[in-house]
Amino acid sequence: MINQYSQRKYIIGGLILLTGLILILRLFYLQVINSTYKLSAENNSKREVIQYPARGLMYDRNGVLLVSNQAAYDVMLTPGQLSRFDTLSFCKLLGISVNDVATGIKKARDYSRFAPTVFMKQVSGEVASVLQEQLYKFPGFFVQTRTLRKYPKNIAAHLMGYVGEVDKNLIEKNPYYQMGDYIGISGIEKNYEEILRGEKGKKNFLVDVHSRITGSYQDGRFDEPARIGTDINLTIDAGLQEYGELLMKDFTGSIVAIEPTTGEVLCLVTTPSYPPDLLVGRGLSQNFNTLSGDSLKPLFNRALAASYPPGSTFKIINALIGLQEKVISPSTEFGCQMGYSFRGQFLGCHSHRSPLDLREAIQHSCNSYFVNSFRKIMEDPKFEATHDAYNNWRNHLLSFGLGNSMNSDLSGELKGFIPKDDYYNRYYGVGRWNFLTIRSLAIGQGELGVTPLQMANITAAIANKGYFMTPHVVKSIKGSDTINHRFTEKHIIAIDTAHFTVAIDGMDLAVNGGAGSTAGRAKIEGIIVCGKTGTAENPHGEDHSIFIAFAPRENPKIAIAVYIENGGFGGTWAAPLASLMIEEYLTGEVKRKYLEDYIFNAVIK
Amino acid sequence: MKRGNIIANLDWFTVLLFILMIFLGWLNIFSAIYNESHPSILDFNQKYGKQFLWILAAIVMAVAILLIDHRFFEFFGYFIYAVAIITLLAVLIVGKEINGSKSWFVMGGFQIQPSEFAKPAVALALAKYLSTFNINIQKVRTFVKVGVIIFLPALLILLQPDTGSALVFFAFVFPVYREGFSGMILVTMFTLALLFILVLLFNELLLLLIILVIGFAAYWLLARNFRNMMIAFLIFAGFFIVSYGTLYLFGQNSAFYAATLIALAFSLASFLVMAYIYRIRKIGMLILAVTIVVFYTFAVDYSFEHFLSDYQQRRVNIMLGIQSDPLGAGYNVNQSMIAIGSGGFAGKGFLQGTQTKLDFVPEQSTDFIFCTVGEEWGFIGTFFVILLFLTFFIRLIQLAERQKENFARIYGYGIISVIFIHFFINIAMTIGLFPVVGIPLPFFSYGGSSLWAFTIMLFIFLRLDAGRME
């Protein structure tokens, strides 16, 4: 049957062709006849200008400014918008050669045709303002303002860390960052990056063919305001830090001071160091190379990342463990004839009267006493075998925060080393080692590895008589009432407070006990300093001088650990240096100029 | 039935056009969002890489459809329609809201838009219903049923709300017209559309008076009776003076509009009574028509204010030139016209477009993909693409007309109309001839759902066509 309506196909087909014709005519008008749209497109180029927020500032615990910002101007290039320009006057303006321009353009092109790249970093404000005026001559180029770090006090380089350009790997991992952006690379700059950096914003501008901004793109609908970086108050005392760096200027080593009740780090000195303003801006990479090539390793943060045997300072810990395990009491006495000998093994001691009780043993730092008590700890009948006693002893050490990262807010913390029983099992065989094998642990030598930060923390725990707060360097973040809760939790050590009092008595005697005291040089008139010397054996040369102390004895305000590499006996250099630091911090000035001079004139092999 | 038959009977010319279109679409998507750091067109993290996967899936679907028995589609027509309606209901309940419309099912990283698949379903159901043996196409019952089949899914889509997708269902008027519904259906729709625009352009009072004048004139033309017309006019004028006076006494100054309305209501009623008493023929329909038109103008005004969202109102207003706001709601159209216009005669060349890439044009890979064609390939490109579509439509009409079975023909017209309306509205909106309603350009725009829906529609028809000899 012939469909009676089949002629309607012509109407439908005709309608379709007609509308097609309308579209074609309109397109012909838009694309060929009318030229206003072409002009619009030329005058209608979008430029996204990133708004870099100023990085947050850092203050010390008393509000002294440690890190601020300075303006810097980068010349940026968007290769897609490039067209012929007067290369000569451009070179003259920036003080570069035509070759530099060519390589710069090639580099930018290789990165992206549409995304802006840094063409030249950190030109002076003067050049930047002249260039800004003449931008219309150089299409594709524009000036981007950024901020660089500035260090009014030029101290605490390792602590604060530095800011540098992000690398390619990071850009791929974290899309927030783009070529040429800055990021905290070490120290607080790194650990508090997200707080300090703020949030980049962007403004979208319409620019014409001459690269001139003609207005805001869509009334700023897609603009995102930059959020300025948040300021941080550090726990550091700038005065103490500066004084510590001054005292240490000729030594290699570190000083860590902590406020015992809060865990706030008062100073973190490591030497040799470098002035932080070396690692800023254009000189950064060259200076960095120089520093990292330096044989003294000024970039190495010894306070966190150097691990030494704790030496005799460790006797306090062993005393505490012995008391807690009830294998010794404060009145336990051991004799000492210039050393300890057992089954033909000998461990020497210096001359002092004999026998000594526990307090006096700390005062005189008697090796024999602590080897004897260590034997009692290891041969404790509570335990079936030496390795059980060893593991128990090791757990006590771990509770002091040894053998592990302290999880502070400092970057680059070393864990230190407290061997597991497996370590000896592997070395000597299971059941084939006893207290004698590991006797050097009794006096803090041997396989032990403890960082200065950990040592300062132990001192704080002793000062607190049984607890510590995780050390940290950020006191407060602007606009926030709290800091990370891990810094406000007490870490309780499973040793009775009474035992700490005994150990503290010994430390008091070591400083203030008169003749025979190992740390008499740490004594300060009117302040009871409690301390303990240590000497870390160094197979490579002169021993390292160690001193730990806190003061005043009641309600301690400062706990300090001083390490001086190749400094010999702890009482010689480390103890007086710690004493000066304590005086500076507690009284605000140092009256003992003779002691200062003694330190300044030190000669170390 | 042997597979060989399909290969021999398949309309390879249409298949060629289809492949050409999806290939060009893919190239333009690549260019529209070309990303320097992902230069490979097969990078599956980028939309162009994904589109390649959608294309492969579409081809698999096409082959699968060709392997199905052609009677399947007629047999299951209503069933498929029912499934489509159920999914449209489901998406209103469990769908995910994106950009303010609850139009998407989201499963893992995968999104699907059921409204796209409602289009072939309606085409199938409509074809099945209209090809029922002995159907009387002139009956009101038939008319109502056809209306329900077409506009039920449209209504559900309107609820999402997705005005653009709902709008395309009007396309099914064409197959209905082709099957013999009165030509008045097209005329009426055209008139209503014209009135819609006029209502928005002119104020109601003026429009009302124009309608009245046309009404009186029409009566005069129909009845050739000047005396009666004058009487009718005087009656209206009388009612007007009385109601205006009354309103004036109640303190309503210059209430021309209200007075006109009241007078119109009374006079229309009295005309009806008089027409009955004096047995004046033909006037019944005229009065009815005038009444409907008056109501319609109010309905348009009301629904424009109440059913269209602010941005849709603005877009319509801008299109009609009532409002000009190139940086506001008119921004998209303005930028899209700049992009297309800047292409000039020969275009800027592949990957050389700046307007589309620099985010001046929104949705440059989906609804505004035609901008990339215009900017990079110029008038030559746009002309070619339109020619390609027109050839495609004419070829499909030829195919539809050669069907022996009504079902296949009606289905064919159904999909021609749907694809055509997408083509027309999409391109028209990018060049400022239609408000921006957000529907894709068939086979070109980025997106799995629309590509698959169009592929399925087309290949069902090609399958029916290949089986026409059986």
Interface residues (C-beta under 8 A of the other chain):
Chain A: Q4 Y5 S6 R8 K9 I12 G13 I16 L17 T19 G20 I22 L23 I24 R26 L27 F28 L30 Q31 V32 N34 T36 Y37 K38 S40 A41 E42 N44 S45 K46 G80 S112 R113 F114 A115 Q218 D219
Chain B: E36 S37 F174 Y177 R178 E179 G180 L327 Y331 M337 I338 A339 I340 G341 S342 G343 G344 F345 T354 Q355 K357 L358 D359 F360 G374 G378 F379 T382 F383 I386 L387 F389 L390 F393 I394 I397 A400 E401 Y413 I416 F420 F424 I427 A428 I431 L433
